[in-house]
Amino acid sequence: MKLLLPIILALLIAGCSDSKPKRKYDAKALLQSKCESCHNLDMPPKTYPDEKAPPMMAVTFHVRDFMKVENPSERRRKFIDFVVDYALNPSEKKSFCDKKSLEDYGLMPSQKGKVTPEELEAIAAYMYDHYDPEKFMKLMQEQARLAALPPYKRVLEQKNCLSCHSIDKDKLAPSFKHIAQRYGSDRSGEIMKSIKNGSRGKWKNFKLLMPPFKDLDDKEVKAVTEWILKQGEKQ
């Protein structure tokens, strides 16, 4: 019995170590910290004159399209394995890039010592799931829909303005009609300033902070302001 006890304990310890759960990675954060210095991570990607590497969306789509698999259900696993191997041991022979792209960007340097195989596996899985062709098509359709809207309407929707403001009734913030009646066209600059820089304490009984929307360009701010002023003219 005394001889069996150490063996049983050893087996229990081995069993526990084998069932130890894998570490969970923040794949998006890893992608940003490990890849963003060279790859454009936007979807759809923006283009820059001094790109060090192709956009990550293009990389993902290219590998998915050219990677040969007999069973479509194996595509994700094969994609992950390819990315892990290629990032650590890149070569022109393995690359799916065309000759012109290799000449423009050069061969990717090995990432050994910069990222672990486990981190690369998490990054590759995120790439496959995030840069998905169906998601891309839906995104492009949504961008086309927004682009077709009048500028003021696009801003109201994207910034969710109607969650705090109403057109003719006060809610969490004064109605657009009251704003127009208070300022008028001769003080439109104050409305534009509040949209761009935010405001607080300008209206009695309204304590909510108006957040700044500095990402809006002047044309968008002007379009929203002109639309607000029209609400004061309506009976």
C-alpha positions in Angstrom: 0.0 0.0 0.0 2.9 2.4 0.8 4.4 1.7 -2.6 1.1 2.3 -4.4 0.5 5.7 -2.7 3.3 7.6 -4.5 2.3 6.1 -7.8 -1.3 7.2 -7.3 -0.3 10.7 -6.3 2.0 10.9 -9.4 -0.8 9.9 -11.7 -3.2 12.4 -10.1 -0.6 15.2 -10.5 0.0 14.2 -14.1 -3.7 14.2 -14.8 -4.2 17.6 -13.3 -1.3 19.1 -15.4 -2.7 17.6 -18.6 -6.2 19.1 -17.9 -4.8 22.6 -17.1 -6.8 25.1 -19.2 -4.9 27.1 -21.9 -4.2 30.7 -21.3 -6.8 33.0 -22.8 -5.3 35.9 -24.8 -6.8 39.2 -25.8 -6.3 38.5 -29.5 -7.3 42.0 -30.6 -4.9 43.7 -28.3 -2.1 41.3 -29.4 -2.8 42.1 -33.0 -2.5 45.8 -32.3 0.7 45.5 -30.2 2.5 43.0 -32.4 1.3 43.8 -35.9 0.1 47.4 -36.2 3.5 48.9 -36.6 3.7 47.4 -40.1 0.2 46.3 -41.1 -2.9 48.5 -41.5 -5.5 46.9 -39.3 -8.6 48.9 -40.5 -11.5 47.2 -42.3 -11.8 48.3 -45.0 -8.2 49.4 -44.9 -7.0 52.9 -45.6 -4.0 53.4 -48.0 -0.8 55.2 -47.1 2.2 56.0 -49.3 4.8 54.6 -46.9 3.2 51.2 -46.0 5.7 48.7 -44.6 3.4 45.7 -45.3 0.1 44.9 -46.9 -3.1 45.7 -45.0 -4.1 42.9 -42.6 -7.5 42.5 -44.3 -5.7 41.9 -47.7 -3.3 39.4 -46.1 -6.2 37.5 -44.6 -8.4 37.5 -47.7 -5.4 36.5 -49.9 -4.4 33.5 -47.7 -8.0 32.3 -47.4 -8.5 32.5 -51.1 -5.3 30.8 -52.2 -5.0 28.2 -49.4 -5.9 24.8 -50.7 -8.1 22.6 -48.5 -10.0 19.4 -49.3 -12.6 20.0 -46.6 -13.9 23.6 -46.1 -14.4 22.9 -42.4 -10.6 22.5 -42.1 -9.9 26.0 -43.6 -9.8 27.9 -40.3 -7.4 25.4 -38.6 -5.2 25.4 -41.7 -5.2 29.2 -41.9 -4.1 29.4 -38.2 -1.3 26.8 -38.7 -0.1 28.7 -41.8 0.1 32.1 -40.1 1.9 30.7 -37.0 4.5 28.9 -39.2 4.9 31.7 -41.7 5.4 34.4 -39.1 8.1 32.4 -37.4 9.7 30.9 -40.5 8.9 33.1 -43.5 10.1 32.2 -47.0 9.2 33.2 -50.5 8.4 29.5 -51.3 5.7 29.5 -48.6 4.3 32.9 -49.5 1.0 33.4 -51.3 2.0 36.9 -52.4 2.5 37.7 -56.0 6.0 38.6 -57.3 5.1 42.4 -57.5 4.0 42.5 -53.8 7.1 40.7 -52.6 9.2 43.2 -54.5 7.2 46.2 -53.1 7.1 45.1 -49.5 9.9 42.6 -49.2 9.8 39.3 -47.4 8.3 39.5 -43.9 11.1 39.2 -41.3 10.9 36.3 -38.8 9.0 37.2 -35.6 10.9 34.7 -33.5 11.6 36.2 -30.1 9.0 38.9 -30.6 5.8 36.8 -30.4 5.2 33.3 -29.1 3.5 30.5 -31.1 0.6 30.6 -28.6 0.2 34.4 -29.2 0.4 33.9 -32.9 -2.3 31.2 -32.8 -4.6 33.7 -31.0 -3.8 36.4 -33.5 -4.4 34.2 -36.5 -7.8 33.0 -35.1 -8.8 36.6 -34.6 -7.7 37.5 -38.1 -9.7 34.7 -39.6 -12.9 35.6 -37.7 -12.6 39.4 -37.9 -11.5 39.9 -41.5 -14.4 37.9 -42.8 -15.7 38.4 -46.4 -19.3 38.4 -45.3 -18.7 41.0 -42.6 -16.8 43.1 -45.1 -19.7 43.1 -47.6 -22.2 44.1 -44.8 -19.8 46.8 -43.7 -19.5 48.2 -47.3 -23.3 48.1 -47.7 -23.7 50.0 -44.5 -21.1 52.6 -45.5 -22.9 53.0 -48.9 -26.2 53.5 -47.1 -24.7 56.1 -44.7 -23.0 57.9 -47.6 -26.3 58.3 -49.4 -27.9 60.1 -46.4 -27.9 63.9 -46.1 -24.9 64.9 -44.0 -27.0 66.1 -41.0 -29.0 62.8 -41.0 -25.8 60.8 -41.2 -24.4 62.6 -38.2 -27.6 62.3 -36.1 -27.6 58.6 -36.7 -23.9 57.9 -36.2 -23.6 60.0 -33.1 -26.9 58.8 -31.7 -28.0 62.4 -31.1 -31.7 61.5 -30.7 -31.0 59.5 -27.6 -30.6 62.7 -25.7 -32.3 65.3 -27.9 -35.7 65.3 -29.5 -36.9 67.5 -32.3 -39.6 69.4 -30.5 -39.7 68.0 -26.9 -37.1 68.3 -24.1 -35.6 65.0 -23.0 -32.3 64.5 -21.3 -31.2 67.6 -23.2 -33.1 70.5 -24.8 -35.0 69.9 -28.0 -33.5 71.0 -31.3 -36.4 73.4 -31.6 -35.6 75.1 -28.3 -31.9 75.3 -29.3 -32.8 77.0 -32.6 -35.2 79.4 -30.9 -32.7 80.4 -28.2 -29.7 81.0 -30.5 -31.1 81.8 -33.9 -29.1 82.1 -37.1 -27.1 85.1 -35.8 -25.6 82.9 -33.1 -25.2 79.8 -35.1 -21.5 79.8 -34.3 -22.3 79.0 -30.7 -24.2 75.9 -31.8 -21.3 74.8 -34.0 -18.9 75.3 -31.1 -21.0 73.2 -28.7 -21.2 70.4 -31.3 -17.5 70.4 -31.9 -16.2 71.1 -28.3 -19.1 69.9 -26.1 -20.7 72.0 -23.4 -22.2 71.9 -19.9 -24.2 74.3 -17.8 -25.6 76.4 -20.6 -29.2 75.3 -20.0 -31.0 75.6 -16.7 -32.3 72.2 -15.4 -30.1 70.3 -17.8 -27.1 68.9 -16.0 -26.0 66.3 -18.6 -22.6 66.9 -20.2 -22.7 67.5 -24.0 -19.8 65.4 -25.3 -17.4 66.9 -27.9 -17.5 65.6 -31.4 -14.1 66.7 -32.6 -14.0 64.0 -35.3 -16.7 65.8 -37.3 -15.4 68.0 -40.1 -16.6 71.6 -40.5 -19.0 70.7 -43.3 -20.8 68.1 -41.1 -21.0 70.5 -38.2 -22.4 73.2 -40.4 -25.0 70.8 -42.0 -26.2 69.8 -38.5 -26.4 73.4 -37.3 -28.4 74.5 -40.4 -30.8 71.6 -39.8 -31.2 72.5 -36.1 -32.0 76.1 -37.0 -34.7 75.0 -39.4 -36.5 73.2 -36.6 -37.1 76.6 -34.9 -38.9 77.8 -38.0 -41.4 75.0 -38.0 -44.8 75.6 -36.4 
